[in-house]
Amino acid sequence: VCLVSSLLCAPPSHRLSTVSLFWLDFPKHRLCLRLSFFVGFFFLSFSCEMLTRMSTASLRARPSGRALFSSQSGVGLLSPVWSHLSQVVVERASGPYIYDAQGNEFTDFTCGIGVTNTGHCHPNVVKAIQDQAGKLIFGQINCMYSPPAIRLAEKLREIVPSHLDSFFYTNSGAEATEGAVKLVRSFTKRPNVIVFEGGFHGRTSLTMQLNASKTLYRAGFGPLPSGVF
């Protein structure tokens, strides 16, 4: 609580030093801090595991379960590098539910890993996509300006802290992470980056090196970028 309060109250330029001072000046709290992180990660992992098992169980519990799994030969053309919770081929989706070609309904606990956090096919989202597709499908940001990108920046400016006055759009979390590392190295002129144990940041070359959740993510892909601790 002390650390979080200090971070919230400290100016942005002092937040890293706040963490350092807390760590150096209060050694007796290190064990508590480590235990807090451990307990938090444990419950998060436990919750994710239970949701996964519930979702998997719902797939296996249906009498017609075997018919739900894809027998289409085209599935074999997709790279096996991604693991799959199931082999269900989704025909359509609405809200928290997905449906296969046989009309079987499943509750989607994954939420598109955070992408569909308003539910599948929310009417407002669908309409916005349809309207934009009729005007401009893609406008390369370093070649032209598009009104949606400008409007989003204006909306973000209204809700973020006042010192954040410039926005950079990326395609993925890994790209955003790499952009953040480039920015901080360019600004501070310091080459090294410290990562937290248990973190996952992506599967690109740099973000694999930043990962500290599983060695599997970077095993066999070296040499990876240096300066990560």
C-alpha positions, 0 to 999 in steps of 0.5 A: 500500500505504501509503494502504491500510494507513493507511486500515485502521489509522486511526479512521473519523473520521480516514480522510478526513484520512489520504487528504488528508495522503497526497496533500499530504505525499507529492507524489512518490507522486501519479504512482504512485497515479494509475498504480495506479488507471489500471492497476487500472481498465484490467485491470478493464475488460479483464476485463469486456470479455473476459467480455462477448465470450466470452458474446456469442461463445457466443450466436453460435457455436451453429448454431441461434443465430437461433432463440434470439433472441426474435421475440415482439412483446411484446419491442418493448413494453419500453423501449429505454432499456436496452441488451441483450447479447442478445435471448435470452428466458430460460425458466429458470435453475439455478446459473451456467446459463440456458436458453431455451424451446428448451432451449439452455444458456448460461453466465451471466457477469453473475451478475445484476450481483451479485444472484445471487451464489449462483447462479440458483435456489439451493435455500436461497434459493428455500425462503426466498423461498417460506416468506416469501411464505406469511407476509408478501410486503411490510411497509412498513418505516416502517409496521411491523416485519418479523422478517426485517428485524430478523434481518438487522440482527442478523446485520449487527451481528455482522460489521460494525465496532463503531461501525456500530450502525444500518442503513438498507435501500434498494431499489437501489445508487442509492438507497443512494448518495443516502442516504449523501450525505444522511447525510454532508451532514447530519452534517458540514454540508458541502454538497460531495462529491468523486467519483473519476474512473471511478466509476459510482453510478446513473441517478437525478438525483444519482447521474448527477451523481456518475458520472464514468465516461461523460458519456453517463450524464448528457448531456441530463438537466441541470440536475443537483444541484450541489456535486459535484466 
